[in-house]
Amino acid sequence: MRCARFSVKAAQKISKTSTPKVYADYRKVLDDKEVDAIVIAVPLNMHYAIASEVIKSGRHLYLEKTMIYNIDQALDLVKLMAGRNKQVLQVGHQYRYSPLYYKVKDYINKGYLGKVIQVDCRWDRNSSWRRAVPEPSLERQINWRMYKEYSGGLVAELLSHQLDFINWAFDTHPTEFLAAGDIDLYKDGRETYDNVQVIARYGEQGMVGNFGATCGNARDGYLFKIKGTKGTVSLLTDQGMFYAEKDLLKERGLVDGVTGATKITWDKEGGVPILPEPTKDGTWYALKDFYEKVTTATLPDSNIYTGAKTAICVHLANQALYSTQPAYWKKEYSSIKA
């Protein structure tokens, strides 16, 4: 399988034993009959136009997250993929391809956490998110994440991973979004907020999700906590801990059964590791799975349907963020399913 990505940098990283082709126009890639699969990693507002042409060409597609820029595009892309059962479209929400996140999904499905009532997520950094610009005319191209025309900001670039996992793990979606934020630090002409907090109400699930990101403090970094009546899962991208509630601690053997450990190793806060060692980077698992799904012509876990659902969530969260008004899931969005 030959796979093309629209990037000179990607070509430069390929083994010196290869002679990669480099294209300035993605349409030239589509004209190359030797290309079987394509990876799209471009600014978010460009996803729809390129992905549509890739789908129509019959190529397999790995489309980075967030899958698409807005709700209308999400719905249209789902329609475009209809009936293409042998053509693979995988969305790059790579962390949930990790064995760690599969294990957590299993915990949830088996009820080990009890009734999950809250999810707390953060993805923080202490930097401007700005890249150096060699000349002013390239500002919006290079720093595209800072401009609404091209980007969904922190919600799309960071918090979409955690929104996507909750949708997948619980087979659900938020019914209401509330949000607050602003450009509180970097008064440099950017349009997307550098400090955001989103509250998602999962009405059908009876659950609240808190999703926050800031460019002004890196102490928490990536945090992902799923809180249930029997226990809490606390996740990083590559490792996680399970913390039992008091009632469950009385049933020590059950905790052992939850973690699968042959011997319980408690940390200083009373937790036990979910897996014995850190996992690899999520992208490794995601691309490995993409190859397997292409060769078997089967539906990836992160697919056109789950990708569209998460893209809709991102759009609604940003709608609430920038309008300062609640945003609601509409009935027609629920028709998106395999």
RAKALIN-V467087 format. One record per pair of residues at least 4 apart in sequence whose ideal C-beta (glycine too) atoms are under 6 Angstrom apart, sorted by the first residue. I is the first residue (numbers start at 1). J is the second residue. D is the distance in whole Angstrom. If there is no record, write none. Layout:
BEGIN
I;J;D
I;J;D
END
This chain:
BEGIN
1;36;5
1;37;6
2;34;5
2;35;5
2;36;6
3;37;4
4;29;5
4;35;5
4;38;5
5;10;5
5;39;4
6;26;5
8;22;6
11;20;4
11;22;5
14;18;5
14;20;5
23;28;4
23;29;5
26;50;6
30;57;5
37;59;6
37;60;4
37;294;6
38;54;5
38;59;5
38;61;6
39;62;4
40;50;6
40;63;5
41;64;5
42;46;4
43;144;4
43;150;5
44;69;5
44;151;6
44;152;6
45;69;5
45;150;5
46;50;6
47;51;5
47;68;5
48;68;6
48;73;4
51;63;6
54;59;5
54;61;5
55;80;5
60;88;4
60;294;5
61;89;5
62;90;5
62;290;5
63;67;6
63;91;6
64;92;4
65;91;6
65;92;5
65;93;5
65;160;5
66;152;6
66;156;4
66;160;5
66;311;5
66;314;5
67;91;5
67;307;3
67;311;5
68;73;4
68;74;5
68;77;6
68;311;5
69;73;6
70;315;5
71;312;5
71;315;5
74;308;4
74;311;4
74;312;6
78;304;6
78;308;5
78;336;6
81;89;6
81;304;5
86;297;4
88;293;5
88;294;5
89;304;5
90;290;5
90;300;4
90;302;6
91;302;5
91;307;3
93;161;6
93;164;4
93;302;5
94;282;4
94;283;5
94;286;4
95;101;6
95;161;5
95;237;6
95;282;4
96;101;4
96;165;5
97;282;6
97;285;4
97;286;4
97;289;5
98;279;5
98;282;5
98;285;5
99;279;6
100;240;6
100;275;6
100;279;5
103;274;6
104;233;5
105;169;5
107;112;4
107;113;6
108;169;5
112;258;4
113;228;3
113;230;6
113;231;5
114;228;4
114;229;3
114;230;3
115;228;6
115;229;5
116;207;6
116;226;6
116;228;4
117;207;6
118;208;5
118;227;5
119;166;6
119;209;4
119;226;5
120;210;5
120;225;4
121;162;4
121;211;5
121;224;5
122;212;5
122;220;5
122;223;4
123;158;4
123;213;5
123;222;5
124;214;5
124;217;6
124;218;6
124;220;5
124;221;6
125;215;6
125;218;5
126;217;6
126;218;4
128;186;5
129;215;6
130;143;6
131;142;5
131;143;6
133;138;5
133;139;5
133;142;5
138;142;5
139;143;6
140;147;6
144;150;4
144;151;6
145;151;5
146;190;4
146;192;5
147;191;5
148;191;5
151;192;6
152;156;3
152;314;5
152;318;6
153;192;3
154;158;5
154;196;5
154;213;4
155;159;5
155;314;5
155;317;5
155;318;5
156;160;5
156;314;5
158;213;5
159;163;6
159;211;5
159;213;6
160;164;6
160;310;6
160;314;5
162;224;6
163;310;6
163;313;5
164;310;4
165;169;6
167;173;6
167;309;6
167;310;6
168;306;6
170;205;6
172;202;6
172;205;5
173;309;6
174;200;4
174;202;5
175;201;6
175;203;4
175;329;5
176;201;4
176;326;6
176;328;6
177;200;6
177;316;5
177;317;5
177;320;4
177;327;4
178;199;4
178;320;6
178;326;6
179;198;5
179;317;6
179;320;4
179;321;4
180;197;5
181;193;4
181;195;5
181;196;4
181;321;6
182;193;6
183;193;6
183;194;6
184;195;4
185;194;5
185;215;6
185;216;5
186;194;5
194;215;4
195;214;5
196;213;5
197;212;4
198;211;4
198;317;5
199;210;6
200;209;4
201;208;6
202;207;4
222;236;6
222;237;6
224;235;4
225;232;6
225;234;5
226;233;5
227;232;5
230;245;6
230;248;5
231;242;6
231;243;6
231;244;5
231;245;6
231;248;6
232;243;5
233;240;6
233;242;6
234;241;5
235;240;4
238;278;4
238;279;5
239;278;5
240;274;4
241;271;4
242;259;6
242;272;5
242;274;6
243;271;5
244;248;4
244;249;5
244;255;5
256;264;6
259;272;5
264;272;5
266;270;6
267;271;5
280;284;5
282;286;6
293;298;5
293;300;5
299;303;5
302;306;6
305;336;5
305;337;6
305;338;5
308;336;5
309;336;6
312;333;5
316;327;4
319;323;6
319;327;4
320;327;4
329;333;6
END
